[in-house]
Amino acid sequence: MSASELAEMLSNPALREDVQLLDVREEWEWQTARIPGFTLLPLSTFSAWAGDITSRLNTERETVVLCHHGVRSMQMAQFLVGNGFTNVKNVTGGIDAYSRVDPSVPFY
């Protein structure tokens, strides 16, 4: 999913209705720049939450994953698909790319 596609989805309640939004950056990154509605699950704490991911998130709902540039979120997307998630999207370019579409989100 591109940053502009994410912006369109976030601005349209009908498109966003059943979507799970997941941010896998670190807490300090999330404090620096964040998009409202995303749940923070830092990839660095993977071992703490990976075992119960299917109780935290619905495997059948669309899941959008975000990080800084798109690398960590791609890893998470692959993990989710490998654990039965059926509709996973990675934000290409991450929050860095999104910041260029939505100037209210700071660059870092």
N, C-alpha and C positions, 0 to 999 in steps of 0.2 A: 504494500500500500504506500502510495506517495504521501508526502507531507500535505499537499493540497487536497488529496482525497480524504485524509484524516480531518483537515479543517472543515471540509464540506460535511462530513459525517457528524462532527461535533456541533456544527451549527444547525443541524436538522434533527429535531427531536424524534421524528419517525425513523430515521436511519440509525439513531443511537440507542433506541429503545431497549433492545435485547443484547447489547454488546458489552462484553467484559473488557475493561481497559486495565492493562498491566504494565507497570514501569519497573524495570529490573536494574535501575541505576542505584548508586550508593545514596545513603541518607543525605550526605552533604550536597550531592548533585541535585537531589530532589528539593532540598531547601533553597538552592541557588536558582533553579528554574524548574517549574512544574506546570503541568496542564491539569486543570481541575477535572476530577472524575476518575483519574488513574489511581489504582491501588499500587502501593510500593511493596515489592518483594525483591530486595537486592539479590542479585545473582551470587554475590559473595557469601550470602547466608543460605545458599542452596541446600546444604545438608540439614538445616533446621526445618525446612518446609517442604522439601521435595517429596517425602514419603506420604504426605497427606494432600497433595495438590488436587486430587480429584474430589476431595471433600471441601476444599477452599473454592474451587472453580467448577463450573458446569461444563463437562466435556462436549456437550452438544451446542452450546451457545457460541456465537462468533466471539473470538478472542483477539484483541489487538495488543501487540507487545511493542514496547518502546524502550530505547536506551539513549545514549548520547549520540552515537553515529550509526547505529544499526547492527553492530557486530554481536554484542551481548544479547540483544533481543532476538537475533537470528538463532543463536544457540538455544535460547529459551523456547522459541517457536518450534525448533526441531525436537526438543525434549517433550513439549506438549503433544505434538503429533505422535511421537513414539509412545505416549501414554494415553492414547485413545481420543484426543481432541480432534474434532472433525472439521473445524473451520477456523484456522489460525492465520493471522496476518501480521507481518513484521513491517514496522514503519521504516521505509528505506531512508537512510540519512539521519534517522533518529530525531531527537528534539533539536539538534543543531539545524537540520533542514526545516523543521516546523517553525523555528524561530524566524526564519526568513519569510514564511507565509503569514505568521501572526506576530507582529512586532511587540505585542504585550508580553511575550515570553522572551526573557533575556538570553543573550548568547553567553556562553562560558567556555 
